[in-house]
Structure formats: C-alpha cells, structure tokens
Amino acid sequence: MRRITALLSTTLCLGAVSLSGCSGSNSGNEMTAPPEQKAEQPITLAEVIAHPRRQKDKARDQFRHPLETLEFFEVMPGKSVAEIYPGWYSEIIAPYLKENDGEYYAILLPNGINEGLDKRIAAYKEKYADIETYGEIGFGTLAKDGGPILPEASVDVVLTFRNVHNWMSAGYVDQAFSEFYAALKPGGILGVVEHRLPESATQDPRAKSGYVQESYMKDIAARAGFEFIASSEINANPLDTADHPFGVWTLPPRSRLPKPGSEKESDFDTELFKNIGESDRFTLKFRKPS
C-alpha cells in the first residue's frame, strides 16, 4: 500500500562559536549553546477548516459541522481514510491527512456511465492532482456489480455523506455496504451521514424523497456485518419536516422550484424552504468487528 509521508521536519541549528579576546582578560574561547528547537506541530483539523482555500465552502459549515463530524468519525493523524463519492469534504480531509502522515482514498463512480459524469470525474482528478496541497490521493470505484472499492482490509475509516438514498434508489445498497466492510481493517470505522426520515413516516425502499430512517440505516449496516457504535445530533435540523414537494431537493443547496405556470407554483413558498436551511441529518458510527 502506498504511504503518504507528511512533510514535517525538525530543523537542526548549529550554535555559533564566539571568540573573545579583550586586552588584559583571561577569557578563552567560548562556545554559545544552540537555542532549544521545538518540533513542528502537526496541522489540526480546525486549521485546515479555517484555511482561505475553503472560502467558498465555509457557508455550508453551519449545516455540515465538519470539525465535529470528522472528530466523531475518528479521522486522526496516521489514519487511512476512504471517502465514497467525495467532493466538499475532500478540501478538508485530503490536506489534513497529507500533513499528518495519513492516506486519503477517493472512491468515485467509474468512467463510461455518461459524458457529463466523465467530465466531473476528470475535473475532480485534475483539481486534486496538486500533490503539494492534497498529497498523493488514491482512487477506487463503486458501482452496481462492480469489483472491490479497495483491497481487502486496507483502510481505517470509510466515510459516506448523503449517499445512502442513491444506492437505495439504484438497488445496490447492500452491495455498497458489503464493499465498505471488506475494505475496512478489523476494528475500522464506518461513518454515515444521511438525510433523516422520521420513524413515524413510511420508509420507501427506493428512498425517492432522499430521506432515510435511522432504523433502516442501522439494519443495512447490520446486514453487512457492522456493529453500531454511536449516534450524534451534530447535523440535526429540527426545522426540517422531511415532507417537502420535491423531497430533500426542495431545500438548499439544491432549492428546486416548481415549473413556471404549474399548479405547485401557485402556493410554493420559496422563503419558507430557504429559512429551513439544509436537511435534518443523522450521523451514525459503525465498527467492523476486530
């Protein structure tokens, strides 16, 4: 396996030799001791999140809480982390692991599905080819009936943000979680963030609204062999009722609108959905048994 070595070094400083020879003095040669050097400290998640290169992304921090979320999922120095269908979080995780002796793997859809997607994949790879900033990113793919996303038992953490409804819709959610299980080392962590459907609602197996019940998610993970460890309300939004005209896509950032002149347009309250903000989300942590 490739190992990304963080570019951290300790500078050795040689003391200067000082000669003193004042007239009438018995002083001899004196060597000045070098000042104590402190080892450079690894960059923190908070520092990466605050970096100016994330200026365009910061507006969504209030809904995604990247610091608390990544700490909850045990993303730490030296870890190997795979993100499924990455994007927004790459700008945080990749440079953080690069500077902290870790490894980052981006699991993408394969080429050849359609031209638009191929362009997006190419643009992603081009952006994150900047090794000085993001390190040497590894790549894998996940698709229906595809092969392993990564070699077996090769990573410490697998993360997926708001993707479960897509695999439910496409009919391969169980396959996806089996792939995550295989890629994780024994004791490895699976972190899942997803749009939350209230338990009082009826779960559509295809998740056409984009919302998924926590209990349904836990059942999916359990079928793959995972142990449930903990949940967090980091990404909760009590204003979201999960019953919108266009599902979760009614809310920001998609903010889907009715077609002009349609029946839905007449009583559609754009400001209402804007003021709700992004969706209510559960944040669940699972472990592959040791």
C-alpha positions as CSV (number, residue, x, y, z in Angstrom):
1,M,0.0,0.0,0.0
2,R,1.1,3.5,-0.7
3,R,2.0,5.5,2.3
4,I,1.9,9.3,2.2
5,T,4.6,10.8,4.4
6,A,3.8,14.1,6.0
7,L,6.2,16.8,5.1
8,L,7.2,17.6,8.6
9,S,10.9,18.1,9.7
10,T,12.8,19.2,12.7
11,T,15.4,21.8,11.9
12,L,18.8,21.3,13.4
13,C,20.5,24.5,14.4
14,L,24.3,24.7,15.0
15,G,25.5,27.2,17.6
16,A,28.0,29.8,16.6
17,V,31.4,29.8,18.0
18,S,32.2,33.1,19.7
19,L,35.8,34.2,20.3
20,S,36.5,36.8,23.0
21,G,40.0,38.3,23.3
22,C,39.7,41.5,25.3
23,S,43.1,43.0,26.3
24,G,44.0,42.1,29.8
25,S,41.3,39.4,30.1
26,N,41.9,35.8,31.0
27,S,38.9,34.7,29.0
28,G,39.4,31.9,26.5
29,N,37.3,30.7,23.6
30,E,33.6,30.4,24.4
31,M,31.0,28.3,22.6
32,T,27.5,29.6,22.5
33,A,24.9,26.8,23.1
34,P,22.3,26.4,20.4
35,P,18.8,27.6,21.3
36,E,16.3,24.8,22.0
37,Q,14.3,23.9,18.9
38,K,10.7,22.8,19.3
39,A,9.4,20.2,16.9
40,E,6.9,21.5,14.4
41,Q,3.4,20.7,15.4
42,P,1.1,18.8,13.0
43,I,-1.7,20.8,11.4
44,T,-5.0,20.4,13.1
45,L,-8.4,19.8,11.6
46,A,-9.5,23.3,12.8
47,E,-6.6,24.9,11.0
48,V,-7.4,23.1,7.7
49,I,-11.1,24.0,8.0
50,A,-10.1,27.7,8.6
51,H,-7.8,27.8,5.5
52,P,-8.5,30.5,3.0
53,R,-8.8,28.0,0.1
54,R,-12.1,26.9,1.7
55,Q,-13.6,30.4,1.4
56,K,-16.3,29.3,-1.0
57,D,-17.2,26.2,1.2
58,K,-17.4,27.9,4.5
59,A,-21.1,29.0,4.1
60,R,-22.1,25.3,4.5
61,D,-20.1,24.7,7.6
62,Q,-23.1,25.7,9.7
63,F,-25.1,22.8,8.3
64,R,-22.3,20.2,7.9
65,H,-20.2,20.9,11.0
66,P,-17.0,19.4,9.5
67,L,-14.8,19.6,12.6
68,E,-17.3,17.9,15.0
69,T,-18.3,15.4,12.3
70,L,-14.8,14.3,11.4
71,E,-13.7,14.1,15.1
72,F,-16.8,11.9,15.8
73,F,-15.8,9.6,13.0
74,E,-12.2,9.3,14.4
75,V,-10.4,10.9,11.5
76,M,-7.0,11.4,13.1
77,P,-3.3,11.6,12.2
78,G,-1.9,8.5,10.7
79,K,-5.3,7.1,9.6
80,S,-6.1,5.8,6.1
81,V,-9.5,7.2,5.1
82,A,-11.7,6.4,2.1
83,E,-14.5,8.8,1.2
84,I,-17.3,7.5,-1.0
85,Y,-18.2,9.8,-3.9
86,P,-16.1,12.7,-2.5
87,G,-16.3,16.4,-3.1
88,W,-16.9,19.0,-0.5
89,Y,-15.1,17.1,2.3
90,S,-12.0,16.4,0.1
91,E,-10.9,20.0,0.6
92,I,-10.6,19.2,4.3
93,I,-9.7,15.5,4.6
94,A,-7.0,15.3,1.9
95,P,-4.8,18.2,3.1
96,Y,-5.2,17.2,6.7
97,L,-4.1,13.6,6.2
98,K,-1.3,14.8,3.8
99,E,0.2,16.8,6.7
100,N,-0.4,14.2,9.3
101,D,1.1,11.0,7.9
102,G,-2.2,9.7,6.7
103,E,-3.7,8.4,3.5
104,Y,-6.8,9.6,1.6
105,Y,-8.7,7.5,-0.9
106,A,-11.4,8.9,-3.2
107,I,-14.0,6.3,-4.3
108,L,-15.6,7.6,-7.5
109,L,-18.2,6.3,-10.0
110,P,-16.4,4.6,-12.9
111,N,-16.0,6.3,-16.3
112,G,-18.3,5.4,-19.1
113,I,-21.7,6.0,-17.4
114,N,-22.3,9.2,-19.3
115,E,-20.3,12.1,-20.7
116,G,-21.3,14.6,-18.1
117,L,-20.2,12.4,-15.3
118,D,-17.0,11.6,-17.0
119,K,-16.2,15.3,-17.2
120,R,-16.9,15.7,-13.5
121,I,-14.6,12.8,-12.6
122,A,-11.9,14.3,-14.8
123,A,-12.3,17.7,-13.2
124,Y,-12.1,16.2,-9.7
125,K,-8.9,14.3,-10.5
126,E,-7.4,17.4,-12.1
127,K,-8.1,19.6,-9.1
128,Y,-6.8,17.1,-6.6
129,A,-3.6,16.2,-8.6
130,D,-1.9,19.0,-6.6
131,I,0.3,16.8,-4.5
132,E,1.9,19.7,-2.6
133,T,-1.5,20.6,-1.2
134,Y,-3.5,17.4,-1.1
135,G,-0.9,14.6,-1.1
136,E,-1.0,11.6,-3.3
137,I,-4.6,10.6,-3.4
138,G,-5.5,7.0,-4.1
139,F,-8.6,6.2,-6.2
140,G,-11.2,3.4,-6.3
141,T,-14.6,3.0,-7.8
142,L,-18.0,1.9,-6.6
143,A,-20.8,0.9,-9.0
144,K,-23.5,-1.7,-9.2
145,D,-22.0,-5.1,-9.8
146,G,-18.5,-3.5,-9.8
147,G,-15.4,-5.0,-8.2
148,P,-13.9,-4.2,-4.7
149,I,-13.6,-0.5,-4.0
150,L,-10.1,-1.1,-2.5
151,P,-8.0,-4.1,-1.4
152,E,-9.4,-6.1,1.4
153,A,-8.8,-4.8,5.0
154,S,-6.8,-1.8,3.7
155,V,-8.2,1.3,5.4
156,D,-9.0,2.5,8.9
157,V,-12.1,4.6,8.1
158,V,-14.8,4.7,5.4
159,L,-17.0,7.8,5.2
160,T,-20.2,8.4,3.2
161,F,-22.0,11.7,3.2
162,R,-25.7,11.8,2.0
163,N,-25.3,8.9,-0.5
164,V,-27.3,6.1,1.0
165,H,-30.6,7.1,-0.7
166,N,-28.8,7.0,-4.1
167,W,-27.8,3.3,-3.6
168,M,-31.3,2.5,-2.3
169,S,-32.7,4.1,-5.5
170,A,-30.3,2.2,-7.7
171,G,-30.9,-1.1,-5.9
172,Y,-27.4,-1.9,-4.7
173,V,-27.3,-0.5,-1.1
174,D,-26.4,-3.9,0.4
175,Q,-23.6,-4.4,-2.1
176,A,-22.2,-1.0,-1.3
177,F,-22.1,-1.7,2.5
178,S,-20.6,-5.1,1.9
179,E,-17.8,-3.4,-0.1
180,F,-17.2,-0.9,2.7
181,Y,-17.0,-3.8,5.2
182,A,-14.5,-5.7,3.0
183,A,-12.2,-2.6,2.6
184,L,-12.0,-1.8,6.3
185,K,-9.4,-3.2,8.6
186,P,-10.8,-5.2,11.6
187,G,-11.8,-2.6,14.1
188,G,-12.2,0.0,11.4
189,I,-14.9,2.7,11.5
190,L,-17.7,3.4,9.1
191,G,-19.2,6.9,9.3
192,V,-22.6,7.7,7.7
193,V,-24.4,11.0,7.4
194,E,-27.8,10.9,5.7
195,H,-31.0,12.9,5.3
196,R,-33.2,11.7,8.1
197,L,-36.8,10.4,7.7
198,P,-38.8,10.4,10.9
199,E,-39.5,7.0,12.3
200,S,-43.2,7.8,12.2
201,A,-43.1,8.0,8.4
202,T,-43.2,5.1,6.0
203,Q,-39.8,4.2,4.5
204,D,-39.8,3.9,0.7
205,P,-37.2,1.2,-0.1
206,R,-36.1,3.3,-3.0
207,A,-35.9,6.5,-0.9
208,K,-37.4,8.6,-3.7
209,S,-37.7,11.6,-1.3
210,G,-33.9,11.4,-0.5
211,Y,-34.7,10.7,3.2
212,V,-33.8,7.5,5.1
213,Q,-34.8,6.4,8.6
214,E,-32.1,5.8,11.2
215,S,-33.5,2.3,12.0
216,Y,-33.5,1.4,8.3
217,M,-29.9,2.6,8.0
218,K,-28.9,0.5,11.0
219,D,-30.5,-2.6,9.5
220,I,-28.5,-2.1,6.3
221,A,-25.2,-1.8,8.2
222,A,-26.1,-4.8,10.4
223,R,-26.7,-7.0,7.4
224,A,-23.2,-6.2,6.1
225,G,-21.7,-7.3,9.5
226,F,-21.2,-3.9,11.2
227,E,-21.6,-3.1,14.9
228,F,-23.4,0.1,15.7
229,I,-21.3,2.2,18.0
230,A,-22.8,5.6,18.5
231,S,-25.0,8.4,17.0
232,S,-24.7,12.1,17.1
233,E,-27.0,15.0,16.6
234,I,-24.2,17.2,15.2
235,N,-26.0,17.6,11.9
236,A,-29.6,17.7,13.1
237,N,-32.0,20.4,11.9
238,P,-35.3,20.3,13.8
239,L,-36.9,22.8,11.3
240,D,-36.8,20.1,8.6
241,T,-40.1,18.1,8.4
242,A,-38.9,15.9,5.6
243,D,-42.2,16.1,3.7
244,H,-41.4,18.7,1.0
245,P,-42.9,18.9,-2.5
246,F,-39.6,17.8,-4.2
247,G,-38.2,15.8,-1.4
248,V,-34.9,16.8,0.2
249,W,-34.1,18.6,-3.1
250,T,-36.6,21.3,-2.2
251,L,-34.2,22.6,0.5
252,P,-30.9,24.3,0.0
253,P,-28.5,23.9,-1.6
254,R,-30.5,22.4,-4.5
255,S,-33.6,24.6,-3.8
256,R,-35.6,23.0,-6.6
257,L,-38.5,25.2,-7.8
258,P,-41.8,24.3,-9.5
259,K,-42.2,24.7,-13.2
260,P,-43.5,28.1,-14.2
261,G,-47.3,28.1,-14.5
262,S,-47.6,24.7,-12.8
263,E,-50.2,24.0,-10.1
264,K,-47.4,23.7,-7.5
265,E,-46.1,27.2,-8.3
266,S,-49.2,29.0,-7.1
267,D,-48.7,28.1,-3.4
268,F,-45.0,27.4,-3.3
269,D,-43.3,29.4,-0.5
270,T,-39.7,29.8,-1.6
271,E,-38.7,31.7,1.6
272,L,-40.1,29.0,3.8
273,F,-37.8,26.4,2.4
274,K,-34.9,28.8,2.3
275,N,-35.3,29.5,6.0
276,I,-35.4,25.8,6.9
277,G,-31.8,25.6,5.7
278,E,-30.2,22.3,4.7
279,S,-31.8,18.9,5.7
280,D,-32.1,17.2,9.1
281,R,-29.4,14.5,9.1
282,F,-28.4,11.6,11.3
283,T,-24.8,11.0,12.0
284,L,-24.0,7.3,12.7
285,K,-20.8,5.5,13.6
286,F,-20.3,1.8,13.0
287,R,-17.4,-0.6,13.5
288,K,-16.1,-3.7,11.7
289,P,-15.6,-6.3,14.5
290,S,-12.0,-7.0,15.3
